């Protein structure tokens, strides 16, 4: 069944490529149209959002047409919003002079010589990517790609990139290896999406806590785990939540509130016990996580790159990795030495994690050293730097 679905996608992709080639011959490129998209249209998010907001506020772009492609269109001031995979979407794919995307695009993408593709990507890598991933013989992703098919799909997209945003020199070296992308075409500027973390004020945080109806007298823990390559169905990646929130409540008591944000690729629903609804607040996977960073007092994650961004706030980070050995040795492998390169130790059991949180087992000096290595470029001006380079 999965093989049939994969073959249908291949045939559809080939047809779409020729369709876009034909449309590209008929539609002239507009030098003042910019197409934005994040995470395959899942939301108004991430680096494209940060770049859009600065462009929208700049009078020099007042006569530009700003277009956002979303799976579920919303009202968005200063932008034309279109539904992804609609005729309007394909029309603007060939009409827009500039593309601002943050993840690998489908293989059918067709780009004209006079178009400019700004790939912002979406994180400093902890786990290995593309060509750096081990060829274990397993299939990757729910599309059932082999290792070679997977890296080929990355190559087809990266050959179209005119620019790639890098958050730090560490990521620059990795992107060169993983994507086979030349360093001279990278912009090592820090991530635009982190500008708001640097520039946020105390009043901004108070306002956000009111928006999310969070109690002012409790500490807020943001729990943001990622997906696993070997756990998926036809609907998407599945996640086995190795968490017992009842135990969390027993250990943390009424002094804490948990915000649980699953990864956007996770398709199955995690059910929170009804009696813990005041203790655990689950938010949509497609919600902009930057606001959650700002309103939380600490972060709990596993292999997600969210901790690189969160570190900018100089707040405690805890790592819960119950499947550490299998993830390291069988699935992806890491670019960092774990746990030495992390801003905290790794907890492999719930008991160890909860003890670490309650006893505040966190060294600020270790975080300061981490930020010097990975966040030294985050000065609140990354969006402006990218825009100046790409749009002059």
FIPAMAR-735775 format. One record per residue: residue in three letters; x, y, z of N, C-alpha, C in turn. Coordinates in steps of 0.02 Angstrom, whole numbers, plus 50000, padded with zeros to 5 digits. Layout:
BEGIN
  type    n.u    n.v    n.w   ca.u   ca.v   ca.w    c.u    c.v    c.w
   ALA      X      Y      Z      X      Y      Z      X      Y      Z
...
end
This chain:
BEGIN
  type    n.u    n.v    n.w   ca.u   ca.v   ca.w    c.u    c.v    c.w
   UNK  50041  49940  50000  50000  50000  50000  50043  50063  50000
   UNK  50094  50064  50043  50138  50122  50047  50177  50132  49982
   UNK  50197  50076  49951  50233  50081  49888  50189  50111  49833
   UNK  50125  50092  49832  50078  50120  49782  50070  50195  49792
   UNK  50063  50215  49855  50056  50287  49870  50118  50325  49848
   UNK  50176  50295  49860  50239  50328  49840  50244  50335  49765
   UNK  50224  50283  49727  50227  50286  49654  50178  50338  49627
   UNK  50120  50344  49657  50072  50395  49636  50101  50464  49645
   UNK  50137  50474  49701  50169  50539  49713  50221  50554  49661
   UNK  50259  50504  49639  50311  50514  49589  50280  50535  49522
   UNK  50227  50501  49502  50194  50517  49439  50163  50586  49442
   UNK  50130  50601  49498  50100  50668  49507  50153  50722  49505
   UNK  50209  50709  49538  50264  50757  49539  50291  50772  49470
   UNK  50298  50721  49429  50323  50730  49361  50274  50772  49320
   UNK  50210  50758  49328  50159  50797  49292  50160  50870  49314
   UNK  50169  50881  49380  50170  50948  49406  50231  50987  49380
   UNK  50286  50954  49372  50346  50987  49347  50335  51014  49276
   UNK  50305  50973  49234  50293  50994  49165  50238  51049  49162
   UNK  50191  51044  49208  50139  51095  49212  50170  51163  49230
   UNK  50216  51164  49279  50248  51226  49300  50295  51252  49246
   UNK  50328  51207  49211  50372  51228  49155  50330  51265  49102
   UNK  50273  51237  49086  50229  51268  49036  50203  51335  49060
   UNK  50181  51337  49122  50155  51400  49150  50210  51452  49153
   UNK  50271  51430  49167  50327  51477  49171  50341  51512  49105
   UNK  50326  51478  49051  50336  51508  48984  50283  51561  48969
   UNK  50225  51553  49001  50169  51598  48987  50164  51657  49034
   UNK  50192  51650  49096  50185  51702  49147  50252  51737  49157
   UNK  50253  51803  49149  50313  51842  49157  50330  51852  49231
   UNK  50393  51849  49248  50415  51860  49317  50405  51933  49337
   UNK  50376  51944  49396  50365  52011  49422  50420  52027  49473
   UNK  50462  52077  49458  50519  52093  49501  50500  52117  49570
   UNK  50436  52135  49580  50416  52161  49645  50362  52118  49677
   UNK  50367  52054  49666  50323  52006  49700  50366  51957  49739
   UNK  50348  51946  49803  50384  51900  49847  50335  51848  49872
   UNK  50352  51785  49864  50311  51729  49889  50342  51700  49951
   UNK  50303  51697  50005  50326  51670  50069  50290  51604  50084
   UNK  50327  51558  50115  50296  51496  50137  50339  51465  50192
   UNK  50307  51438  50243  50343  51406  50298  50314  51336  50311
   UNK  50359  51288  50318  50339  51220  50335  50283  51194  50291
   UNK  50293  51200  50225  50244  51174  50176  50174  51203  50187
   UNK  50172  51267  50206  50108  51301  50212  50071  51291  50277
   UNK  50105  51264  50327  50071  51247  50390  50054  51308  50432
   UNK  50085  51364  50419  50067  51423  50459  50109  51484  50442
   UNK  50091  51540  50473  50127  51603  50469  50181  51601  50522
   UNK  50240  51574  50503  50288  51551  50552  50361  51565  50532
   UNK  50405  51558  50582  50475  51546  50575  50512  51604  50540
   UNK  50569  51588  50508  50610  51639  50476  50573  51678  50422
   UNK  50533  51645  50379  50495  51684  50329  50450  51736  50362
   UNK  50418  51719  50418  50375  51767  50453  50416  51827  50477
   UNK  50474  51815  50507  50515  51869  50533  50538  51916  50476
   UNK  50558  51886  50420  50580  51926  50362  50521  51966  50334
   UNK  50464  51934  50328  50404  51967  50304  50386  52028  50346
   UNK  50388  52021  50411  50367  52076  50456  50412  52137  50449
   UNK  50477  52126  50438  50522  52183  50428  50511  52215  50360
   UNK  50501  52173  50308  50488  52200  50241  50423  52240  50241
   UNK  50372  52213  50273  50306  52246  50274  50310  52315  50307
   UNK  50354  52322  50357  50360  52386  50393  50406  52436  50359
   UNK  50440  52415  50306  50489  52457  50272  50457  52492  50212
   UNK  50459  52557  50211  50428  52596  50157  50459  52581  50089
   UNK  50521  52559  50088  50554  52544  50024  50518  52487  49987
   UNK  50478  52448  50023  50443  52392  49993  50368  52407  49986
   UNK  50349  52470  49992  50278  52487  49991  50243  52469  49926
   UNK  50280  52466  49872  50249  52448  49807  50262  52375  49787
   UNK  50283  52335  49835  50292  52263  49822  50228  52225  49838
   UNK  50218  52170  49804  50163  52125  49819  50190  52068  49861
   UNK  50166  52062  49922  50188  52010  49969  50134  51956  49971
   UNK  50154  51894  49956  50106  51839  49951  50126  51784  50000
   UNK  50077  51760  50039  50088  51704  50084  50048  51644  50061
   UNK  50081  51586  50056  50047  51524  50039  50034  51483  50102
   UNK  49971  51469  50116  49952  51434  50177  49903  51377  50160
   UNK  49907  51323  50199  49859  51269  50190  49790  51290  50211
   UNK  49787  51330  50265  49725  51358  50289  49731  51434  50289
   UNK  49710  51467  50235  49718  51540  50229  49686  51578  50287
   UNK  49719  51631  50308  49696  51674  50362  49699  51747  50338
   UNK  49668  51791  50376  49674  51862  50362  49744  51884  50385
   UNK  49781  51916  50341  49850  51936  50357  49862  52005  50329
   UNK  49867  52053  50374  49875  52123  50353  49938  52133  50312
   UNK  49931  52169  50257  49988  52184  50214  50010  52129  50167
   UNK  49969  52077  50162  49988  52020  50120  49928  51992  50083
   UNK  49941  51968  50023  49891  51929  49986  49900  51857  50009
   UNK  49849  51826  50034  49853  51757  50059  49819  51710  50010
   UNK  49856  51658  49990  49829  51609  49942  49833  51539  49973
   UNK  49792  51496  49948  49792  51427  49973  49846  51387  49937
   UNK  49887  51354  49975  49940  51312  49946  49908  51257  49903
   UNK  49940  51243  49847  49920  51193  49798  49856  51214  49760
   UNK  49837  51276  49764  49784  51302  49722  49814  51327  49657
   UNK  49771  51345  49609  49797  51372  49546  49836  51437  49560
   UNK  49810  51478  49606  49844  51541  49624  49914  51528  49651
   UNK  49922  51474  49688  49988  51456  49716  50038  51442  49660
   UNK  50018  51401  49612  50063  51384  49557  50077  51446  49513
   UNK  50026  51488  49507  50034  51550  49469  50088  51594  49501
   UNK  50086  51602  49566  50135  51645  49600  50203  51611  49606
   UNK  50205  51545  49603  50269  51510  49601  50310  51530  49539
   UNK  50276  51542  49484  50312  51560  49423  50313  51636  49412
   UNK  50271  51673  49448  50268  51745  49438  50315  51783  49486
   UNK  50320  51760  49548  50359  51795  49599  50433  51795  49583
   UNK  50464  51853  49587  50536  51859  49578  50573  51823  49635
   UNK  50545  51828  49696  50579  51802  49755  50536  51748  49789
   UNK  50569  51694  49808  50539  51643  49851  50574  51646  49918
   UNK  50535  51647  49972  50564  51644  50039  50533  51583  50073
   UNK  50571  51528  50075  50547  51464  50102  50594  51442  50159
   UNK  50570  51394  50200  50612  51373  50256  50621  51298  50263
   UNK  50601  51260  50212  50612  51188  50215  50618  51160  50145
   UNK  50638  51097  50141  50647  51065  50075  50580  51064  50039
   UNK  50582  51085  49976  50521  51088  49936  50513  51025  49895
   UNK  50452  51014  49867  50441  50955  49826  50486  50953  49765
   UNK  50499  50893  49741  50546  50884  49684  50519  50913  49619
   UNK  50454  50926  49615  50427  50953  49553  50439  51028  49546
   UNK  50469  51060  49595  50478  51132  49592  50518  51153  49530
   UNK  50492  51202  49494  50525  51228  49434  50542  51301  49446
   UNK  50604  51320  49434  50627  51388  49447  50657  51417  49383
   UNK  50633  51477  49365  50658  51511  49305  50725  51545  49321
   UNK  50766  51557  49270  50832  51587  49281  50830  51656  49314
   UNK  50775  51693  49305  50773  51760  49334  50738  51762  49402
   UNK  50723  51704  49430  50694  51701  49497  50748  51690  49549
   UNK  50735  51713  49610  50783  51708  49665  50751  51669  49723
   UNK  50785  51617  49743  50760  51571  49795  50801  51582  49858
   UNK  50770  51611  49909  50801  51620  49975  50777  51563  50020
   UNK  50822  51518  50037  50808  51463  50082  50834  51482  50151
   UNK  50789  51488  50199  50810  51509  50267  50825  51450  50312
   UNK  50803  51390  50294  50805  51330  50336  50771  51345  50403
   UNK  50774  51299  50451  50733  51306  50511  50765  51281  50575
   UNK  50831  51281  50577  50861  51262  50641  50935  51246  50636
   UNK  50971  51258  50690  51040  51234  50696  51036  51158  50708
   UNK  51069  51118  50668  51059  51046  50673  51095  51014  50733
   UNK  51057  50975  50770  51086  50930  50820  51093  50861  50789
   UNK  51039  50838  50757  51038  50772  50725  51060  50779  50651
   UNK  51089  50727  50625  51119  50729  50558  51065  50738  50504
   UNK  51086  50773  50450  51042  50790  50395  51066  50762  50329
   UNK  51019  50746  50285  51033  50732  50214  51094  50688  50204
   UNK  51146  50713  50169  51204  50672  50152  51242  50649  50214
   UNK  51233  50682  50270  51269  50663  50331  51234  50608  50370
   UNK  51173  50591  50350  51136  50538  50384  51165  50470  50364
   UNK  51166  50422  50410  51192  50356  50394  51145  50318  50348
   UNK  51173  50280  50302  51133  50236  50259  51124  50170  50295
   UNK  51069  50164  50332  51057  50105  50373  51018  50051  50335
   UNK  50998  50066  50274  50958  50018  50236  50883  50026  50247
   UNK  50865  50068  50297  50794  50079  50310  50767  50131  50261
   UNK  50701  50135  50256  50670  50187  50215  50659  50248  50259
   UNK  50663  50307  50229  50656  50369  50265  50590  50402  50250
   UNK  50559  50428  50301  50498  50466  50296  50440  50422  50274
   UNK  50380  50448  50284  50320  50409  50267  50313  50400  50192
   UNK  50353  50435  50151  50350  50426  50078  50387  50364  50056
   UNK  50419  50329  50104  50454  50267  50089  50514  50277  50043
   UNK  50550  50331  50051  50610  50342  50011  50669  50301  50038
   UNK  50709  50276  49993  50772  50246  50013  50821  50301  50031
   UNK  50878  50283  50057  50928  50333  50074  50948  50374  50012
   UNK  50961  50341  49956  50982  50376  49896  50927  50421  49869
   UNK  50865  50398  49871  50810  50440  49849  50802  50501  49894
   UNK  50813  50491  49959  50808  50546  50006  50860  50600  49993
   UNK  50923  50580  49984  50975  50631  49973  50967  50663  49904
   UNK  50943  50625  49856  50931  50654  49789  50878  50708  49792
   UNK  50826  50698  49833  50774  50748  49840  50802  50812  49870
   UNK  50849  50806  49917  50882  50865  49945  50924  50900  49891
   UNK  50960  50861  49851  51004  50889  49800  50963  50928  49748
   UNK  50906  50902  49728  50865  50936  49678  50842  51004  49703
   UNK  50827  51008  49767  50805  51072  49795  50864  51119  49806
   UNK  50918  51096  49835  50974  51140  49852  51008  51169  49790
   UNK  51003  51134  49733  51031  51162  49671  50994  51225  49649
   UNK  50933  51235  49674  50894  51293  49655  50905  51352  49702
   UNK  50936  51340  49760  50945  51394  49809  50995  51446  49785
   UNK  50976  51509  49788  51022  51563  49774  51056  51586  49839
   UNK  51020  51580  49894  51046  51598  49960  51023  51547  50010
   UNK  51064  51535  50061  51046  51494  50117  51066  51531  50181
   UNK  51018  51541  50226  51033  51576  50289  51062  51526  50338
   UNK  51117  51546  50370  51148  51505  50421  51149  51543  50487
   UNK  51132  51510  50543  51129  51545  50607  51197  51554  50640
   UNK  51247  51514  50619  51313  51517  50651  51364  51479  50608
   UNK  51427  51486  50625  51480  51454  50586  51476  51378  50591
   UNK  51453  51353  50648  51444  51280  50658  51395  51253  50606
   UNK  51337  51287  50599  51287  51265  50551  51312  51273  50479
   UNK  51352  51324  50467  51380  51335  50399  51419  51274  50376
   UNK  51461  51248  50419  51501  51188  50401  51455  51128  50389
   UNK  51404  51121  50430  51358  51064  50422  51318  51070  50358
   UNK  51292  51129  50343  51252  51139  50283  51295  51126  50220
   UNK  51358  51143  50223  51403  51130  50167  51407  51055  50154
   UNK  51413  51017  50208  51420  50944  50202  51353  50910  50188
   UNK  51301  50928  50226  51237  50894  50220  51201  50909  50155
   UNK  51203  50972  50134  51166  50993  50074  51210  51001  50012
   UNK  51275  50990  50021  51323  51001  49966  51314  51071  49937
   UNK  51308  51119  49982  51295  51188  49962  51356  51231  49975
   UNK  51378  51272  49927  51440  51311  49935  51435  51364  49990
   UNK  51488  51371  50028  51489  51419  50083  51481  51491  50059
   UNK  51508  51505  50000  51506  51574  49975  51435  51598  49959
   UNK  51388  51552  49955  51318  51571  49942  51276  51572  50006
   UNK  51309  51562  50063  51273  51564  50127  51278  51632  50159
   UNK  51226  51651  50194  51225  51712  50234  51228  51692  50308
   UNK  51285  51702  50338  51294  51683  50408  51275  51744  50451
   UNK  51211  51750  50466  51184  51811  50495  51151  51800  50563
   UNK  51145  51738  50586  51099  51724  50641  51030  51714  50611
   UNK  50983  51687  50650  50917  51673  50623  50869  51732  50633
   UNK  50836  51753  50580  50786  51807  50585  50733  51794  50638
   UNK  50712  51731  50644  50658  51715  50691  50677  51729  50764
   UNK  50742  51734  50777  50764  51747  50846  50769  51821  50863
   UNK  50758  51864  50814  50760  51936  50827  50710  51955  50882
   UNK  50651  51925  50880  50600  51942  50930  50620  51921  51000
   UNK  50661  51869  51006  50684  51847  51073  50733  51897  51102
   UNK  50773  51926  51058  50822  51975  51080  50789  52042  51095
   UNK  50739  52060  51057  50709  52126  51061  50649  52130  51107
   UNK  50624  52073  51132  50564  52073  51174  50576  52110  51240
   UNK  50524  52144  51264  50528  52180  51327  50487  52143  51381
   UNK  50496  52164  51443  50459  52133  51498  50384  52143  51488
   UNK  50364  52200  51462  50292  52213  51451  50265  52168  51396
   UNK  50307  52150  51346  50286  52103  51294  50269  52035  51325
   UNK  50311  52013  51372  50301  51948  51404  50237  51948  51446
   UNK  50226  52002  51483  50166  52008  51523  50104  52005  51479
   UNK  50106  52040  51423  50050  52041  51376  50036  51971  51349
   UNK  50090  51935  51332  50082  51868  51304  50053  51820  51356
   UNK  50074  51826  51418  50048  51782  51470  49973  51794  51480
   UNK  49952  51856  51473  49880  51871  51477  49843  51840  51418
   UNK  49874  51844  51359  49843  51816  51299  49831  51741  51306
   UNK  49880  51706  51337  49876  51634  51344  49843  51613  51411
   UNK  49818  51662  51448  49783  51649  51511  49825  51607  51560
   UNK  49887  51627  51567  49932  51592  51612  49934  51626  51680
   UNK  49934  51588  51735  49938  51618  51801  50005  51651  51813
   UNK  50004  51709  51843  50066  51747  51856  50107  51717  51913
   UNK  50075  51676  51956  50108  51651  52016  50136  51580  52007
   UNK  50138  51555  51945  50165  51487  51934  50220  51489  51882
   UNK  50267  51442  51888  50319  51435  51838  50292  51397  51778
   UNK  50314  51417  51720  50289  51387  51658  50345  51345  51626
   UNK  50330  51282  51614  50377  51237  51580  50352  51225  51509
   UNK  50394  51237  51460  50377  51222  51390  50407  51154  51373
   UNK  50364  51107  51355  50387  51040  51334  50377  51035  51259
   UNK  50432  51030  51222  50430  51030  51149  50474  50975  51120
   UNK  50448  50913  51115  50487  50858  51087  50482  50857  51011
   UNK  50524  50817  50979  50523  50810  50907  50500  50740  50887
   UNK  50501  50726  50822  50477  50663  50794  50534  50614  50786
   UNK  50516  50551  50767  50565  50498  50757  50558  50471  50686
   UNK  50614  50460  50652  50613  50438  50582  50578  50371  50572
   UNK  50581  50327  50622  50556  50259  50612  50486  50249  50639
   UNK  50452  50303  50657  50383  50296  50684  50337  50339  50641
   UNK  50302  50308  50594  50258  50346  50550  50202  50302  50522
   UNK  50151  50335  50497  50096  50302  50462  50085  50341  50398
   UNK  50033  50323  50360  50019  50359  50298  49998  50431  50312
   UNK  49975  50445  50372  49953  50513  50389  50011  50557  50412
   UNK  50066  50528  50432  50122  50568  50457  50160  50530  50510
   UNK  50206  50565  50542  50246  50534  50596  50203  50526  50658
   UNK  50215  50471  50694  50180  50459  50756  50228  50468  50814
   UNK  50201  50480  50872  50244  50495  50930  50219  50456  50991
   UNK  50264  50417  51020  50249  50380  51081  50271  50424  51140
   UNK  50224  50455  51172  50239  50502  51226  50260  50463  51288
   UNK  50325  50460  51299  50352  50425  51357  50351  50472  51418
   UNK  50291  50496  51431  50280  50544  51485  50217  50524  51523
   UNK  50221  50527  51588  50163  50518  51630  50151  50584  51666
   UNK  50105  50624  51639  50095  50690  51667  50067  50688  51739
   UNK  50038  50632  51758  50016  50625  51827  50076  50625  51874
   UNK  50129  50590  51853  50191  50591  51892  50220  50661  51895
   UNK  50216  50697  51839  50241  50765  51837  50204  50808  51888
   UNK  50139  50799  51891  50099  50839  51937  50115  50820  52010
   UNK  50125  50756  52022  50142  50734  52090  50208  50764  52113
   UNK  50256  50770  52066  50322  50796  52084  50325  50872  52086
   UNK  50291  50903  52038  50296  50976  52031  50241  51013  52069
   UNK  50187  50977  52085  50134  51008  52124  50100  51065  52089
   UNK  50074  51112  52129  50036  51168  52102  50080  51228  52087
   UNK  50146  51219  52087  50191  51276  52075  50207  51285  52001
   UNK  50185  51237  51959  50204  51238  51889  50143  51230  51843
   UNK  50151  51253  51782  50104  51241  51727  50145  51216  51669
   UNK  50121  51164  51634  50156  51136  51576  50122  51159  51511
   UNK  50161  51185  51465  50137  51197  51397  50167  51143  51352
   UNK  50124  51100  51325  50147  51045  51283  50136  51063  51210
   UNK  50192  51070  51173  50187  51085  51101  50218  51028  51061
   UNK  50178  50987  51030  50206  50933  50988  50236  50961  50923
   UNK  50279  50922  50891  50308  50942  50828  50254  50941  50773
   UNK  50260  50987  50725  50208  50993  50674  50203  50932  50628
   UNK  50255  50890  50626  50253  50830  50584  50219  50771  50618
   UNK  50205  50777  50682  50174  50722  50719  50099  50722  50705
   UNK  50074  50665  50681  50004  50661  50658  49956  50635  50711
   UNK  49980  50593  50757  49933  50565  50806  49920  50615  50863
   UNK  49862  50610  50892  49842  50655  50946  49863  50625  51013
   UNK  49895  50667  51054  49912  50647  51121  49855  50671  51167
   UNK  49826  50624  51204  49769  50641  51247  49794  50658  51316
   UNK  49777  50717  51340  49795  50738  51407  49737  50720  51454
   UNK  49751  50687  51510  49697  50669  51557  49656  50731  51577
   UNK  49590  50722  51579  49546  50778  51592  49560  50810  51660
   UNK  49578  50770  51710  49590  50798  51776  49654  50839  51780
   UNK  49694  50838  51725  49757  50877  51724  49752  50937  51676
   UNK  49691  50953  51655  49683  51006  51605  49708  51074  51629
   UNK  49707  51086  51694  49733  51149  51720  49809  51148  51728
   UNK  49837  51087  51729  49909  51079  51739  49946  51075  51673
   UNK  49918  51040  51623  49949  51032  51557  49905  51066  51505
   UNK  49934  51114  51471  49898  51149  51418  49930  51131  51351
   UNK  49894  51092  51311  49920  51073  51245  49901  51126  51194
   UNK  49950  51148  51155  49938  51199  51105  49945  51168  51035
   UNK  49916  51199  50985  49921  51171  50917  49994  51165  50894
   UNK  50008  51113  50856  50076  51101  50833  50100  51155  50786
   UNK  50054  51189  50752  50073  51241  50704  50076  51311  50735
   UNK  50068  51316  50800  50072  51381  50833  50144  51407  50831
   UNK  50152  51472  50823  50218  51503  50823  50250  51493  50892
   UNK  50305  51457  50893  50335  51438  50957  50371  51495  50991
   UNK  50388  51548  50955  50425  51603  50986  50388  51634  51045
   UNK  50322  51640  51039  50282  51667  51094  50287  51621  51155
   UNK  50289  51555  51142  50293  51507  51197  50362  51510  51231
   UNK  50414  51523  51192  50480  51533  51223  50477  51590  51273
   UNK  50447  51645  51252  50448  51706  51292  50409  51699  51357
   UNK  50355  51660  51357  50313  51655  51417  50332  51597  51463
   UNK  50383  51558  51443  50403  51500  51485  50464  51517  51527
   UNK  50469  51482  51583  50525  51492  51629  50582  51443  51616
   UNK  50565  51387  51584  50617  51338  51565  50590  51295  51508
   UNK  50635  51260  51475  50618  51218  51417  50637  51146  51432
   UNK  50593  51099  51412  50609  51028  51412  50602  51004  51340
   UNK  50654  50974  51313  50652  50948  51245  50694  50886  51239
   UNK  50700  50859  51178  50742  50800  51168  50794  50814  51114
   UNK  50777  50799  51051  50826  50808  50996  50807  50865  50950
   UNK  50757  50904  50969  50735  50960  50929  50786  51017  50932
   UNK  50789  51055  50878  50836  51112  50876  50809  51172  50915
   UNK  50751  51165  50947  50722  51222  50982  50768  51249  51037
   UNK  50810  51206  51065  50852  51229  51121  50905  51278  51099
   UNK  50926  51275  51036  50974  51325  51011  50943  51395  51013
   UNK  50880  51400  50994  50846  51464  50995  50830  51486  51067
   UNK  50804  51440  51106  50783  51456  51174  50842  51481  51216
   UNK  50901  51456  51201  50961  51476  51239  50972  51551  51239
   UNK  50947  51586  51188  50954  51658  51184  50923  51694  51244
   UNK  50875  51661  51276  50840  51692  51333  50877  51682  51399
   UNK  50931  51642  51398  50970  51629  51458  50928  51600  51515
   UNK  50884  51553  51496  50842  51519  51545  50858  51444  51545
   UNK  50841  51408  51598  50859  51337  51603  50830  51294  51547
   UNK  50870  51246  51524  50850  51198  51473  50864  51128  51500
   UNK  50814  51083  51495  50822  51014  51518  50810  50967  51460
   UNK  50851  50915  51456  50848  50868  51401  50822  50801  51426
   UNK  50765  50780  51398  50735  50715  51415  50740  50670  51354
   UNK  50785  50620  51358  50799  50576  51301  50795  50503  51324
   UNK  50734  50476  51332  50728  50407  51355  50752  50355  51305
   UNK  50757  50374  51241  50780  50328  51189  50847  50350  51161
   UNK  50888  50379  51203  50951  50408  51182  50996  50359  51142
   UNK  51006  50300  51168  51052  50252  51137  51028  50232  51067
   UNK  50965  50215  51060  50939  50194  50994  50939  50251  50945
   UNK  50922  50311  50969  50921  50369  50924  50992  50384  50899
   UNK  51039  50381  50943  51108  50397  50925  51137  50344  50878
   UNK  51125  50281  50893  51159  50227  50857  51121  50200  50797
   UNK  51053  50206  50798  51015  50173  50746  50981  50222  50698
   UNK  50960  50280  50722  50922  50325  50679  50965  50378  50645
   UNK  50983  50430  50680  51014  50487  50648  51087  50496  50665
   UNK  51103  50492  50729  51169  50512  50751  51170  50588  50761
   UNK  51221  50612  50796  51224  50683  50814  51286  50717  50786
   UNK  51279  50783  50778  51337  50824  50760  51376  50846  50822
   UNK  51341  50848  50879  51373  50870  50941  51395  50810  50982
   UNK  51440  50822  51028  51458  50772  51078  51407  50778  51134
   UNK  51367  50726  51142  51313  50727  51192  51336  50690  51255
   UNK  51331  50720  51314  51300  50784  51330  51349  50843  51335
   UNK  51413  50831  51323  51464  50882  51338  51451  50949  51302
   UNK  51425  50947  51241  51415  51008  51202  51347  51041  51216
   UNK  51305  51009  51254  51240  51037  51270  51245  51085  51329
   UNK  51195  51129  51337  51196  51175  51394  51171  51143  51459
   UNK  51160  51078  51460  51142  51042  51521  51151  50967  51510
   UNK  51146  50929  51564  51153  50857  51560  51090  50825  51529
   UNK  51094  50762  51510  51039  50725  51481  51006  50682  51534
   UNK  50939  50684  51536  50900  50640  51580  50868  50585  51538
   UNK  50877  50523  51558  50848  50468  51520  50787  50437  51554
   UNK  50770  50461  51614  50711  50437  51648  50670  50498  51671
   UNK  50605  50487  51680  50562  50540  51706  50584  50562  51775
   UNK  50603  50514  51815  50623  50529  51884  50682  50576  51885
   UNK  50732  50562  51842  50791  50605  51839  50773  50674  51814
   UNK  50728  50678  51765  50707  50743  51738  50671  50784  51790
   UNK  50624  50754  51825  50585  50791  51874  50629  50814  51933
   UNK  50675  50771  51952  50722  50791  52005  50764  50850  51983
   UNK  50786  50849  51921  50827  50905  51895  50788  50970  51894
   UNK  50724  50966  51874  50683  51027  51871  50671  51055  51941
   UNK  50649  51011  51987  50632  51034  52055  50693  51062  52091
   UNK  50750  51029  52082  50811  51052  52116  50851  51103  52076
   UNK  50823  51122  52018  50854  51173  51975  50927  51156  51958
   UNK  50936  51095  51933  51003  51073  51913  51021  51102  51845
   UNK  51047  51162  51848  51064  51198  51786  51119  51248  51800
   UNK  51171  51246  51757  51229  51291  51766  51226  51347  51714
   UNK  51218  51408  51738  51215  51465  51692  51281  51473  51654
   UNK  51337  51459  51686  51402  51467  51652  51406  51421  51590
   UNK  51377  51363  51596  51378  51316  51540  51336  51343  51482
   UNK  51281  51376  51498  51239  51406  51447  51274  51465  51414
   UNK  51309  51505  51454  51346  51562  51427  51398  51538  51376
   UNK  51432  51485  51392  51482  51456  51346  51448  51430  51283
   UNK  51391  51399  51291  51353  51373  51234  51333  51430  51187
   UNK  51309  51485  51216  51287  51541  51175  51345  51575  51138
   UNK  51403  51575  51168  51461  51604  51133  51478  51565  51070
   UNK  51463  51502  51071  51478  51459  51013  51422  51461  50961
   UNK  51359  51460  50983  51304  51450  50937  51260  51512  50926
   UNK  51260  51559  50971  51215  51617  50965  51251  51683  50966
   UNK  51314  51683  50948  51354  51745  50951  51333  51795  50898
   UNK  51294  51774  50848  51272  51820  50795  51202  51847  50806
   UNK  51168  51822  50857  51099  51843  50869  51099  51911  50905
   UNK  51093  51964  50866  51095  52032  50893  51029  52069  50883
   UNK  50977  52033  50862  50912  52065  50851  50905  52098  50783
   UNK  50955  52091  50740  50955  52125  50675  50964  52076  50617
   UNK  50954  52012  50629  50967  51963  50577  50921  51971  50517
   UNK  50858  51988  50529  50811  51998  50473  50835  52053  50426
   UNK  50856  52109  50456  50880  52165  50415  50942  52146  50375
   UNK  50985  52106  50403  51046  52086  50368  51029  52043  50307
   UNK  50982  51996  50316  50962  51953  50261  50928  51993  50206
   UNK  50884  52038  50225  50848  52079  50176  50896  52123  50137
   UNK  50944  52153  50171  50992  52196  50136  51032  52157  50085
   UNK  51051  52095  50102  51090  52054  50057  51050  52031  49996
   UNK  50988  52009  50007  50948  51980  49954  50915  52033  49910
   UNK  50888  52084  49943  50848  52134  49907  50886  52199  49895
   UNK  50947  52204  49920  50988  52263  49908  50965  52325  49946
end
